[in-house]
Amino acid sequence: MRRVAPLIIAVLLVVTAYTGYWYHQREAELGATMNGLLEVSDMAIFCLEDSDSLGILLKSNVSDDVLRERLSRYTYCSLMLRKASLSIYLANNEERYRNLSLAAADLEVYFHATMNSRNPRKLLSENMETIDEISKELGAILQGGGTKNLSDERVGRLFNLTENLSG
């Protein structure tokens, strides 16, 4: 019995050490993954912040093909923002990232529908004021430190703006 007790203690120590090491490895991997998702979100927001340029393209009377190409770009950026922010939400359950994902989904649907419409100019013209406001809100998110420092108020304003898009 005296020989078994130290053996059991030694085995428990080894198991505890391994479990602790494994936990810290997973924690480090999760941190790296979260940082990557935050960077992807910031890059997508940086892309979408430029969406107010659609007004300049309309005023310059560019071809529908040029408008559709730009709308395709914003559709893709919206998709990336939606997926990255949803992944962040699933990892940390912070409601602000769920709302950011919903706002990005609204943008994705709008840009995709406008890109595929028969008259993208009309849809853009009707929504240009809202798109300008969305662009400003996205710029404010970046100036505030990006998605890592995203506030509930800021994402709430963005979500409300995206809900106003009609198409």
C-alpha positions in Angstrom: 0.0 0.0 0.0 2.9 2.4 0.8 4.3 1.9 -2.7 0.9 2.3 -4.5 0.1 5.7 -2.9 3.2 7.5 -4.3 2.6 5.9 -7.7 -1.0 7.2 -7.7 0.2 10.6 -6.7 2.8 10.6 -9.5 0.3 9.6 -12.1 -2.1 12.3 -10.9 0.6 14.9 -11.1 1.5 13.8 -14.7 -2.1 13.9 -15.7 -2.6 17.3 -14.1 0.5 18.7 -15.8 -0.6 17.4 -19.2 -4.1 18.8 -18.7 -2.7 22.2 -17.8 -0.4 22.2 -20.7 -3.2 21.2 -23.1 -5.5 23.9 -21.7 -2.9 26.6 -22.2 -2.2 25.4 -25.7 -5.9 25.6 -26.6 -6.2 29.0 -24.9 -3.3 30.3 -27.0 -4.8 28.9 -30.2 -8.2 30.5 -29.4 -6.5 33.8 -28.8 -4.7 33.6 -32.2 -8.0 32.6 -33.9 -9.9 35.5 -32.3 -7.2 38.0 -33.4 -7.4 36.7 -36.9 -11.2 37.0 -37.0 -10.9 40.5 -35.6 -8.4 41.4 -38.3 -10.6 40.0 -41.1 -13.6 42.0 -39.7 -11.5 45.2 -39.7 -10.4 44.6 -43.3 -13.9 44.0 -44.4 -15.0 47.2 -42.6 -12.2 49.1 -44.3 -13.4 47.8 -47.6 -17.0 48.7 -46.9 -16.1 52.2 -45.5 -15.4 53.1 -49.1 -19.0 52.4 -50.2 -19.8 56.1 -50.3 -17.7 56.2 -53.5 -20.8 54.7 -55.2 -22.2 58.2 -55.2 -19.2 59.6 -57.0 -19.5 56.8 -59.6 -23.2 57.7 -60.1 -22.4 61.4 -60.6 -19.6 60.4 -63.0 -22.1 58.4 -65.0 -20.0 55.3 -65.2 -21.3 52.2 -67.0 -23.6 49.7 -65.3 -20.8 47.2 -65.6 -18.5 49.4 -63.5 -21.2 49.8 -60.9 -21.9 46.1 -60.8 -18.2 45.3 -60.4 -18.0 47.7 -57.4 -21.2 46.3 -56.0 -19.7 42.8 -56.3 -16.7 43.9 -54.3 -19.0 45.3 -51.5 -21.1 42.1 -51.6 -17.9 40.1 -51.0 -16.7 42.4 -48.2 -20.1 42.2 -46.5 -20.0 38.4 -46.7 -16.6 38.3 -45.1 -17.7 40.7 -42.3 -20.8 38.6 -41.7 -18.9 35.3 -41.5 -16.1 36.7 -39.3 -18.3 38.5 -36.9 -20.6 35.5 -36.6 -17.6 33.3 -35.8 -16.5 35.8 -33.1 -20.1 35.8 -31.7 -20.1 32.0 -31.6 -16.8 32.0 -29.8 -17.5 34.6 -27.1 -21.3 35.1 -27.1 -21.0 38.9 -27.1 -24.3 40.2 -28.6 -22.5 43.1 -30.3 -20.8 40.7 -32.7 -24.1 39.0 -33.5 -25.6 42.4 -34.3 -22.6 43.3 -36.5 -23.1 40.0 -38.3 -26.8 40.9 -38.9 -25.9 44.4 -40.2 -23.3 42.8 -42.5 -26.0 40.4 -43.7 -28.3 43.3 -44.5 -25.5 45.0 -46.5 -24.7 41.7 -48.3 -28.3 41.2 -49.4 -28.7 44.9 -50.5 -25.5 45.0 -52.5 -26.1 41.6 -54.1 -29.7 42.5 -55.0 -28.6 45.9 -56.4 -25.8 44.3 -58.4 -28.2 41.9 -60.0 -31.1 44.3 -60.6 -32.0 45.6 -64.0 -31.4 49.2 -62.9 -28.7 49.4 -60.3 -28.5 53.2 -60.7 -32.1 53.7 -59.5 -31.6 51.5 -56.4 -28.3 53.2 -55.6 -29.8 56.7 -56.1 -32.7 55.9 -53.7 -30.3 54.7 -51.0 -27.2 56.9 -51.4 -27.9 59.0 -48.3 -28.2 55.9 -46.2 -25.1 54.4 -47.8 -23.2 57.6 -47.0 -24.3 57.3 -43.3 -23.3 53.7 -43.2 -19.9 54.6 -44.6 -19.4 57.2 -41.9 -20.5 54.8 -39.2 -18.0 52.2 -40.5 -15.3 54.8 -40.5 -16.1 55.7 -36.9 -15.8 52.0 -35.9 -12.3 51.9 -37.4 -11.3 55.2 -35.8 -12.5 53.8 -32.5 -10.1 50.9 -32.6 -11.9 48.5 -34.9 -14.1 45.6 -34.1 -12.1 44.7 -30.9 -13.4 48.0 -29.3 -16.8 47.9 -30.9 -19.5 49.4 -28.7 -23.1 48.3 -28.5 -24.3 51.8 -29.4 -22.1 52.0 -32.5 -23.2 48.6 -33.8 -26.8 49.4 -32.9 -26.6 52.6 -35.1 -25.0 50.6 -37.9 -27.7 47.9 -37.7 -30.5 50.5 -37.8 -29.0 52.1 -40.8 -28.7 48.9 -42.7 -32.3 48.0 -41.9 -33.2 51.2 -43.8 -31.8 50.1 -47.1 -34.5 49.3 -49.6 -34.0 47.2 -52.7 
